[in-house]
Amino acid sequence: MTQIMKFLRDENGAVTVDWVVITAAIVGLCISAFGWIGNDTHDYGERIGDHMSTQGVKTTY
């Protein structure tokens, strides 16, 4: 019984759990931000491509 109580009072590793949770939250936020930015840049790139394809190139001066 004393070993169980000693195990329950032992706080070694608690900081590790905190860091794992914080790191997982940061990674999740980064993934969602990159997904959001990626979609917007893809749409913006397509709009630029559409605009550029309608432009003529002058080859004579």
Phi, psi and omega per residue, in radians:
M1 nan -0.629 -3.131
T2 -1.172 -0.578 3.110
Q3 -1.171 -0.635 3.110
I4 -1.164 -0.768 3.124
M5 -1.126 -0.690 3.107
K6 -1.108 -0.712 3.119
F7 -1.116 -0.723 -3.122
L8 -1.207 -0.536 3.135
R9 -1.447 -0.335 -3.088
D10 -1.227 2.212 -3.108
E11 -1.885 0.161 3.075
N12 -1.101 2.295 3.139
G13 1.705 -0.214 -3.141
A14 -1.138 -0.650 3.116
V15 -1.165 -0.633 3.112
T16 -1.073 -0.736 3.118
V17 -1.098 -0.726 3.103
D18 -1.051 -0.795 -3.131
W19 -1.140 -0.624 3.113
V20 -1.138 -0.746 -3.141
V21 -1.154 -0.775 3.130
I22 -1.103 -0.759 3.135
T23 -1.111 -0.721 3.107
A24 -1.104 -0.670 3.119
A25 -1.160 -0.739 3.127
I26 -1.129 -0.756 3.119
V27 -1.092 -0.733 3.110
G28 -1.084 -0.736 3.105
L29 -1.139 -0.711 3.123
C30 -1.127 -0.739 3.130
I31 -1.097 -0.754 3.139
S32 -1.185 -0.654 3.122
A33 -1.160 -0.758 3.123
F34 -1.146 -0.611 3.079
G35 -1.136 -0.735 3.133
W36 -1.165 -0.801 3.129
I37 -1.148 -0.690 -3.141
G38 -1.075 -0.737 3.124
N39 -1.142 -0.743 -3.136
D40 -1.151 -0.731 -3.139
T41 -1.205 -0.578 3.090
H42 -1.120 -0.809 3.112
D43 -1.085 -0.737 3.133
Y44 -1.120 -0.717 3.102
G45 -1.101 -0.686 3.106
E46 -1.163 -0.681 3.096
R47 -1.121 -0.706 3.091
I48 -1.119 -0.751 3.119
G49 -1.086 -0.725 3.095
D50 -1.095 -0.739 3.134
H51 -1.153 -0.770 -3.110
M52 -1.149 -0.576 -3.124
S53 -1.241 -0.367 3.107
T54 -1.521 -0.175 -3.107
Q55 -1.504 2.455 3.097
G56 -1.592 2.744 3.115
V57 -1.936 2.131 3.141
K58 -1.465 2.112 -3.097
T59 -1.850 -0.115 3.107
T60 -2.086 2.701 3.136
Y61 -2.070 nan nan
